[in-house]
Amino acid sequence: MKKRNVLSLLLTAALCLGLLATPAAAAGLTPIKDYGDAGFTDVPDNWSTPYIAACYELGLMSGQGQGRFAPNGRVSLAEGIAVAARMHDLWRGGDGVLPQGEVWYDGAVSYAWKHKILTNTPNDYTAPATRAEVAGFLGRALPEEGYTPINQIAALPDVNSATPNSQEILKLYNAGVLSGSDQYGTFAPSSYITRAELAAILCRLAQPDRRMTLSLRSYPPEGVVLGTATPDPKPLKFMGRTIYGAVYKLAGRYPMISLDALGAAFDGTNFYLNRAKATAWHRRTTWWASGSTPCARAAPGRPSPPSMTTSSTP
């Protein structure tokens, strides 16, 4: 009887220790390197610095050689797969060191296939990764308990069931890992992602205490005025030319560019730039907000046009 009791206690203790050791998880990853050893010479002193430092210390990202981190460089599909694979391994108590192959990312790709982080074969692993693709990798890098919901977000303005990895995107929003680029939670799934942006996302995924509670606003219905765009006195440098009157700012903060000031022509489907015409305003001015759709059209332009309101009507 006593032997059985002792055995039960030992089994209970072993199970408890196992449960404590399995997730590096509940508290997140802990540093395994010292950022002081990184020696990066191209990391700016801005919002990205603490994220880059943390990602290096956690063993999730390293540099590109010769003291370069390349914070503004685009993340390739191979890099996105590699950081997701490292995250998966570190979360499970590993050292984040992936198998080597003939090409530097071969080991990461094999690991990602094995653990279902990667679910299809890209045409080119060196191609830039979209935000949706990276969200897919990261949304499959942890066990489900690693994505404990702290938000209740059912929809986003530019994500729907046809968006690649839409489920993983919403999972990361609800876990507080992603927040979007505006008060509506706009994600820009087809846009590319920089290494600095990836570092910020990785930090929130790796360390749950960094995750964000969100209170997104519903996207306004068609025709609602979103704000006023006012002229910015700074010129636009384009193709070796200095163009005045092309830059506006929405709400005094978000830059907008007049395609017409660049000599753009619209053929009913696409805009085309004409260098010869990129010096003056034309009869119809089309405004383009960075990263969005045309949001307002003006009457005949002039070098110093008036402020304009922008609405949710395309």
Buried (B, 14 or more C-beta within 10 A) or exposed (E): EEEEEEEEEEEEEEEEEEEEEBBBBEEBBEEEBEBEEBEBEBBEEEEBBBBBBBBBBBBBBBBEEEEBBBBEBBBBBBBBBBBBBBBBBBBBEEEBEBEEEEEEBBBBBBBBBEBEBBEEEBEEBEBBBBBBBBBBBBBBBBEEEBBEEBBEBEEBBBBEEEBBBBBBBBBBBBBBBBBBBBEBBBBBBEBBBBBBBBBBBBBBBBBBEBBEEBEBEEBEEEEEEBBBBBBBEEEBEBEEEEBBBBBBBBEEEBBBBBBBBBBBBEEEEEBEEEEEBBBEBBEEBBBBBEEBEBBBEBEEBEEEBEEBEBBBBE
